[in-house]
Amino acid sequence: MAKPFAIAFGSFILLIMDFGCNMPAIMGTRVMRSRPLRLLNILIIPFALLIFV
């Protein structure tokens, strides 16, 4: 059975920042503790506009 897609609250804030510019949002992932979560967010951020529209 597939796991539901879930992100941390800090990730959600970064996705909101993405509407202005991708670079600050990607640089904001530096504060995340988990490397896999950080990489997942870096890959998702450029497509956040497509996800929320």
C-alpha positions as CSV (number, residue, x, y, z in Angstrom):
1,M,0.0,0.0,0.0
2,A,1.3,3.4,-0.9
3,K,2.2,6.0,1.8
4,P,0.4,9.3,1.6
5,F,2.5,12.2,0.5
6,A,3.3,14.3,3.5
7,I,5.7,17.2,4.0
8,A,6.9,19.0,7.1
9,F,5.5,22.5,8.0
10,G,8.9,24.1,7.2
11,S,8.7,22.5,3.7
12,F,5.3,24.1,3.2
13,I,6.7,27.5,4.1
14,L,9.4,27.0,1.5
15,L,6.8,26.1,-1.1
16,I,5.0,29.3,-0.4
17,M,8.3,31.3,-0.8
18,D,8.7,29.6,-4.2
19,F,6.0,31.8,-5.7
20,G,8.4,34.8,-5.6
21,C,11.6,33.1,-6.6
22,N,13.0,29.6,-6.5
23,M,16.5,30.4,-5.3
24,P,15.7,31.7,-1.8
25,A,13.4,28.7,-1.3
26,I,16.1,26.2,-2.3
27,M,18.6,28.0,-0.1
28,G,16.1,27.8,2.8
29,T,16.3,24.0,2.7
30,R,19.7,24.2,4.4
31,V,18.1,24.3,7.8
32,M,16.4,21.0,7.4
33,R,17.9,18.2,9.6
34,S,17.1,15.3,7.3
35,R,19.2,14.9,4.1
36,P,16.5,12.9,2.3
37,L,13.8,15.5,3.2
38,R,16.1,18.3,2.1
39,L,16.7,16.6,-1.3
40,L,13.0,15.9,-1.8
41,N,12.2,19.6,-1.2
42,I,14.9,20.8,-3.5
43,L,13.4,18.6,-6.3
44,I,9.8,19.7,-5.5
45,I,10.3,23.4,-5.2
46,P,10.6,24.3,-8.9
47,F,7.3,22.5,-9.6
48,A,5.4,24.0,-6.6
49,L,3.6,26.5,-8.9
50,L,2.2,23.6,-10.9
51,I,1.2,21.7,-7.8
52,F,-0.8,24.6,-6.2
53,V,-2.5,26.0,-9.3
